[in-house]
Amino acid sequence: MNQPDVIVIGGGPAGSTVSTLLAQQGLRVELFERETFPRFHIGESLIPETYWVLKRLNMLEKLQQSHFVKKYSVQFVNAQGRESAPFYFWDNKPHECSQTWQVVRSEFDQMLLENAREHGVGAHEGVRVMDVIFENGPSTPLGTGPSTPLGAGRAVGVRLKDREVRAKVVVDASGQNGLIANRLQLRVWDPVLNKGAIWSYFEGAYRDTGRDEGATMVLQTPDKQGWFWYIPQHDNIVSVGVVGPFDYLFKGRGKDFEKIFNEEVERTPAVKKRIEGATRVTGYFATKDYSYRTTKASGDGWVLVGDAWGFLDPLYSSGVLLALKSGELAADAIVDGLKKGDTSAAQLGQWAADFNHGVDRMRRLVCEYYAGFSFGQFIRKHPDLRGTVTDLLIGDLFTDRVDKVWPPMEAMYPGNKHKIPTWNAGVPIADAPEKANELFLPANLDRRI
Ligand SMILES: Cc1cc2nc3c(=O)[nH]c(=O)nc-3n(C[C@H](O)[C@H](O)[C@H](O)COP(=O)(O)OP(=O)(O)OC[C@H]3O[C@@H](n4cnc5c(N)ncnc54)[C@H](O)[C@@H]3O)c2cc1C
């Protein structure tokens, strides 16, 4: 292998995006993915703003020809079982981009990776990156917390099991694994979003018809401790998951995910009535400790994208959008930097401050929901802001225009409401050894999922 310009660690949506866009500009890119695709991944509901990155990736036609269910809206069911009117994306923005998809990630991620190959990316599956090679830095002791100066030096390549590969830039797109963030202790756990999730897949569960068939439903549990996602997929499958505070969902309830899931279904008639009579086609999946951000998106010769940079919460299905978007922004910064001969931290992360700010908007909407905010009530009181709320829900996060929703929202706060702590008020990874992102998969995983 000749020395590439850029090495990408991980072949999920973020890794495929950054590498495809770099290859489009004639750069030599080698991507290393530890798994062999297709592999399972959670994160099945896309939101409309993914359209613009998918367009740059030349993926739109492939998705339009795919069997993925078309998604036109999102709908909320409150703790009393009352349904909001659907938020139809098209009503807000009558453009092709307002139809998106409910994907099966094993298929979607493989399509993205194949597409990267078609653009000239050297994508290697079943190859784990063991470490990133840093050179010429002060010998910084590792494991001393986020105050550790980023003195690991310049990233110059990666170490595989049997060899080293060097490049001008290393992109970490390793997802929740967070290779560089862990090594340099950059991760800060979100101070509010300490949640877990349990989910499974059902065949023959209730489906709406027409343009509502592919709607994502968000159904609050009656005690408002958590919520269910309800994501209709192709082949008559529905992905159904419950999200709740980690302590509530897992502490003192053992690891019997089936039992916990069923208890939550029993408590939530709006979910129960939709899945009774359906056949469960997989076992139960669970995950925890997935909401965090990194204190730095880049260093000399390296940059983080997607979940390797941070993950918010699955409430508004923003994960893949943020993976695609950060992949796009990082690719543009790398192309620009390599032209100028500048691969400094400042150049590679030139997009990160604005990106952080945009993600803060989505985070605020997430935290408001968990603090009791009701979309229904808000829209009834401020029908003129329905479009702006929909803008946020489609992922149109990187513009000041949407900030006009906050003052009226604050005016509806109950008197005793506390200010939402910012993401970086959370616990640094070094100070919370008990926290670790984990994913539990059932045995005999069906390839359809
Ligand atoms: C419960 C839950 C529900 C979610 N629901 C949604 C949803 O409905 N919609 C949505 O948009 N998002 C959702 N998400 C978020 C979504 O899953 C992620 O944001 C998205 O997958 C991030 O993409 P990525 O490319 O950054 O990381 P990933 O998709 O995780 O890809 C990272 C890749 O890197 C590889 N890798 C890791 N370490 C190494 C290594 N050392 N060497 C080589 N390869 C490596 C991994 O095998 C993996 O393939 C959800 C997340 C959770 C936890």
The ligand as a Gaussian input file, in Angstrom:
#p B3LYP/6-31G(d) Opt

LIG

0 1
 C      -30.254000       3.548000      21.456000
 C      -29.821000       4.325000      20.252000
 C      -30.722000       4.619000      19.241000
 C      -30.328000       5.377000      18.130000
 N      -31.249000       5.697000      17.171000
 C      -30.883000       6.498000      16.151000
 C      -31.820000       6.861000      15.134000
 O      -32.993000       6.457000      15.146000
 N      -31.394000       7.672000      14.134000
 C      -30.116000       8.128000      14.069000
 O      -29.785000       8.882000      13.156000
 N      -29.197000       7.780000      14.992000
 C      -29.547000       6.975000      16.013000
 N      -28.608000       6.590000      16.922000
 C      -27.227000       7.080000      16.761000
 C      -26.421000       6.337000      15.689000
 O      -26.406000       4.980000      15.987000
 C      -24.994000       6.899000      15.661000
 O      -24.988000       8.265000      15.900000
 C      -24.296000       6.610000      14.326000
 O      -24.204000       5.242000      14.076000
 C      -22.893000       7.237000      14.336000
 O      -22.181000       6.870000      13.178000
 P      -20.592000       6.751000      13.234000
 O      -20.141000       6.441000      11.859000
 O      -20.033000       7.891000      13.942000
 O      -20.310000       5.504000      14.180000
 P      -20.668000       3.936000      13.953000
 O      -21.871000       3.817000      13.100000
 O      -20.693000       3.334000      15.288000
 O      -19.409000       3.416000      13.139000
 C      -18.153000       3.275000      13.749000
 C      -17.437000       2.104000      13.092000
 O      -16.092000       2.076000      13.564000
 C      -15.711000       0.735000      13.707000
 N      -14.589000       0.695000      14.653000
 C      -14.618000       0.955000      15.981000
 N      -13.379000       0.828000      16.505000
 C      -12.560000       0.503000      15.482000
 C      -11.167000       0.235000      15.409000
 N      -10.376000       0.287000      16.489000
 N      -10.634000      -0.082000      14.203000
 C      -11.420000      -0.138000      13.092000
 N      -12.763000       0.098000      13.120000
 C      -13.310000       0.413000      14.302000
 C      -16.958000       0.053000      14.213000
 O      -16.941000      -1.339000      13.961000
 C      -18.065000       0.776000      13.433000
 O      -18.424000       0.089000      12.244000
 C      -28.987000       5.820000      18.028000
 C      -28.069000       5.507000      19.032000
 C      -28.471000       4.786000      20.137000
 C      -27.458000       4.485000      21.208000

